[in-house]
């Protein structure tokens, strides 16, 4: 390494990595325990699915407010609090006597996850010089991918050895340990001065709008609700939120911030890319099992290519950002995503699972490049007093893209598989082709938005 290149503060980055790892693992680790919970509590599948939904909804609804609170109260304070909330909620989940208690603990766990995810990205700027920001963001992306990938395997092993409560117990132990280390290695916050002037009304309205929108976008069979009024509630709460923000002396989000086109373009592109990537997680298992006849083991092995490539590419992608700049790497990443989507629409139906795995590898490599560059570029638009808020907005854009991708792209696959386009025929192959043809278009749209946002 060049001796003039600043060294990365590894103890602090290890804590921030844990703050990314635990929420990501929390998203996927519980899924494998759902059948055991249903058996132990006598719950039906739609009810048990709320163990997953409660976490995702709370995380999505409060991630912006969590980032803003971190800016106001101190990012180390709130990060340590996030570890504490996550650990306490996980402990309650491990000891829960009934399904409703597990669901409640998961909702609180989602609040802790919101604090961790928003403030991990925001705290990078407190630790790392701008010349190494890309490397740090690449590391955060790698850790997040590893957490998501490890969740099902670690959860399955814990359930097999000690039962589903072990999943929550391990999360509690890890979060408590990370919180203790965070107090020692992260830079101290400034002393608090004066009363807290927080836009509580704005937070409540934004959380209500996001929760209603997320529920409206969630597939009805998973959410156990298909209430037509949800979009109307989301729209009304959004209008009320905008009205409050324009009049609040200390708004949750200064609307002028969203007038910064490069920042808004980065957020929009992040949502679109997340929706495309989510298609691989939702559509992939159905195509591999129904279209190609793979069993569960081989389907899982093929699907693991995506997280593995993302984890391997994260750190090199960050280094590429530091060397070549955010715009060049964003272009390259989105180019790979477009190419991978086109390949996914054309190759697997002809070459089977090797074609699917190769296409998935191209897509996820592009995603890793895009995440490292886009996160670095978006966070560079925020001053020190707004890093938490901008990080929360970035997390929100990604989460809403994931939810929308699961719903809309899943519905598109089902429609195509049923013969929605006569010239494509019917079956899982037709659904896959239609889904990723649309995915290629969305990737091109993300490319155009990112290009317009950062100039030619």
KASUL-V995656 format. One record per residue. N is the residue number from 1. SS is DSSP state (2 for helix, 1 for strand, 0 for the rest). Layout:
N/SS
N/SS
This chain:
1/0
2/0
3/0
4/0
5/0
6/0
7/0
8/0
9/0
10/2
11/2
12/2
13/2
14/2
15/2
16/2
17/2
18/2
19/2
20/2
21/2
22/2
23/2
24/2
25/2
26/2
27/2
28/2
29/0
30/0
31/2
32/2
33/2
34/2
35/2
36/2
37/2
38/2
39/2
40/2
41/2
42/0
43/0
44/0
45/2
46/2
47/2
48/2
49/0
50/2
51/2
52/2
53/2
54/2
55/2
56/2
57/2
58/2
59/2
60/2
61/2
62/2
63/2
64/2
65/2
66/2
67/2
68/2
69/2
70/2
71/2
72/2
73/2
74/0
75/2
76/2
77/2
78/2
79/2
80/2
81/2
82/2
83/2
84/2
85/2
86/2
87/2
88/2
89/2
90/2
91/2
92/2
93/2
94/2
95/2
96/0
97/0
98/0
99/2
100/2
101/2
102/2
103/2
104/2
105/2
106/2
107/2
108/2
109/2
110/2
111/2
112/2
113/2
114/2
115/2
116/2
117/2
118/2
119/2
120/2
121/2
122/2
123/2
124/2
125/2
126/2
127/2
128/0
129/0
130/2
131/2
132/2
133/2
134/2
135/2
136/2
137/2
138/2
139/2
140/2
141/2
142/2
143/2
144/2
145/2
146/2
147/2
148/2
149/2
150/2
151/2
152/2
153/2
154/2
155/2
156/2
157/2
158/2
159/2
160/2
161/2
162/2
163/0
164/0
165/2
166/2
167/2
168/2
169/2
170/2
171/2
172/2
173/2
174/2
175/2
176/2
177/2
178/2
179/2
180/2
181/2
182/2
183/2
184/2
185/2
186/0
187/0
188/0
189/0
190/0
191/0
192/0
193/0
194/0
195/0
196/0
197/0
198/0
199/0
200/2
201/2
202/2
203/2
204/2
205/2
206/2
207/2
208/2
209/2
210/2
211/2
212/2
213/2
214/2
215/2
216/2
217/2
218/0
219/0
220/2
221/2
222/2
223/2
224/0
225/0
226/0
227/0
228/0
229/2
230/2
231/2
232/2
233/2
234/2
235/2
236/2
237/2
238/2
239/2
240/2
241/2
242/2
243/2
244/2
245/2
246/2
247/2
248/0
249/0
250/0
251/0
252/0
253/0
254/0
255/2
256/2
257/2
258/2
259/2
260/0
261/2
262/2
263/2
264/2
265/2
266/2
267/2
268/2
269/2
270/2
271/2
272/2
273/2
274/2
275/2
276/2
277/2
278/2
279/2
280/2
281/2
282/2
283/2
284/2
285/2
286/2
287/2
288/2
289/2
290/2
291/2
292/0
293/0
294/0
295/0
296/2
297/2
298/2
299/2
300/2
301/2
302/2
303/2
304/2
305/2
306/2
307/2
308/2
309/2
310/2
311/2
312/2
313/2
314/2
315/2
316/2
317/2
318/2
319/2
320/2
321/2
322/2
323/2
324/2
325/0
326/2
327/2
328/2
329/2
330/2
331/2
332/2
333/2
334/2
335/2
336/2
337/2
338/2
339/2
340/2
341/2
342/2
343/2
344/2
345/2
346/2
347/0
348/2
349/2
350/2
351/2
352/0
353/2
354/2
355/2
356/2
357/2
358/2
359/2
360/2
361/2
362/2
363/2
364/2
365/2
366/2
367/2
368/2
369/2
370/2
371/2
372/2
373/2
374/2
375/2
376/2
377/2
378/2
379/2
380/2
381/0
382/0
383/0
384/2
385/2
386/2
387/2
388/2
389/2
390/2
391/2
392/2
393/2
394/2
395/2
396/2
397/2
398/2
399/2
400/2
401/2
402/2
403/2
404/2
405/2
406/2
407/2
408/2
409/2
410/2
411/2
412/2
413/2
414/2
415/2
416/2
417/2
418/0
419/0
420/0
421/0
422/2
423/2
424/2
425/0
426/0
427/0
428/2
429/2
430/2
431/2
432/2
433/2
434/2
435/2
436/2
437/2
438/2
439/2
440/2
441/2
442/2
443/2
444/2
445/2
446/2
447/2
448/2
449/2
450/2
451/2
452/2
453/2
454/2
455/0
456/0
